[in-house]
Amino acid sequence: MISIIISAYKNDKYIIEALNSVVKSGKNFEYEILLGVDNCSETMNGLINNYDKLPQKLKILDCSWSC
């Protein structure tokens, strides 16, 4: 299995595009997606949580903690 890590900070514009790209290319191998999001808009959080193309492959990591 391959783990694909996508991280985003205040960049809602490209998250869905990146997820769609993985879905298109990941047909021939087993994979999971680890999506680290920090400071995404409420709209984007809703889109990510309802992203139905990857029902069991997408794991969302909340990276909004501060040091």
C-alpha positions as CSV (number, residue, x, y, z in Angstrom):
1,M,0.0,0.0,0.0
2,I,1.2,3.5,-0.8
3,S,0.4,6.5,1.5
4,I,-0.1,9.7,-0.3
5,I,0.3,12.8,1.9
6,I,-1.4,16.1,0.9
7,S,-1.1,19.1,3.1
8,A,-2.8,22.4,2.8
9,Y,-2.6,25.7,4.6
10,K,-5.1,28.4,3.7
11,N,-5.2,27.0,0.1
12,D,-8.7,25.7,-0.5
13,K,-8.4,26.2,-4.2
14,Y,-6.2,23.2,-4.9
15,I,-7.3,20.6,-2.4
16,I,-10.2,19.1,-4.4
17,E,-8.1,19.3,-7.6
18,A,-5.3,17.3,-5.9
19,L,-7.7,14.7,-4.6
20,N,-9.2,14.3,-8.1
21,S,-5.8,13.8,-9.5
22,V,-5.0,11.0,-7.1
23,V,-8.3,9.3,-7.8
24,K,-7.6,9.4,-11.6
25,S,-4.1,8.0,-11.3
26,G,-4.6,5.5,-8.4
27,K,-6.6,2.8,-10.3
28,N,-3.9,0.2,-10.5
29,F,-2.5,0.1,-7.0
30,E,-3.6,0.1,-3.3
31,Y,-3.3,3.5,-1.7
32,E,-4.5,5.7,1.1
33,I,-4.6,9.5,1.3
34,L,-3.6,11.4,4.4
35,L,-4.9,14.9,4.1
36,G,-3.5,17.5,6.5
37,V,-5.6,20.6,6.6
38,D,-4.9,23.8,8.5
39,N,-6.9,27.0,8.3
40,C,-9.3,25.9,5.5
41,S,-12.6,27.7,5.1
42,E,-15.8,26.2,6.4
43,T,-17.0,25.6,2.9
44,M,-13.8,23.6,2.0
45,N,-14.1,21.6,5.2
46,G,-17.6,20.6,4.1
47,L,-16.5,19.7,0.7
48,I,-13.6,17.6,2.0
49,N,-15.8,15.8,4.6
50,N,-18.4,15.0,1.8
51,Y,-15.8,13.9,-0.8
52,D,-17.5,10.7,-1.9
53,K,-14.9,9.5,-4.5
54,L,-12.7,8.0,-1.8
55,P,-15.0,6.6,0.8
56,Q,-12.4,4.5,2.7
57,K,-9.1,5.8,1.4
58,L,-9.2,9.3,2.7
59,K,-8.0,10.1,6.3
60,I,-8.3,13.8,7.3
61,L,-5.8,15.1,9.8
62,D,-6.6,18.3,11.6
63,C,-3.4,20.4,11.8
64,S,-4.9,23.5,13.3
65,W,-3.1,23.1,16.6
66,S,-0.6,25.8,17.6
67,C,2.9,25.5,19.1
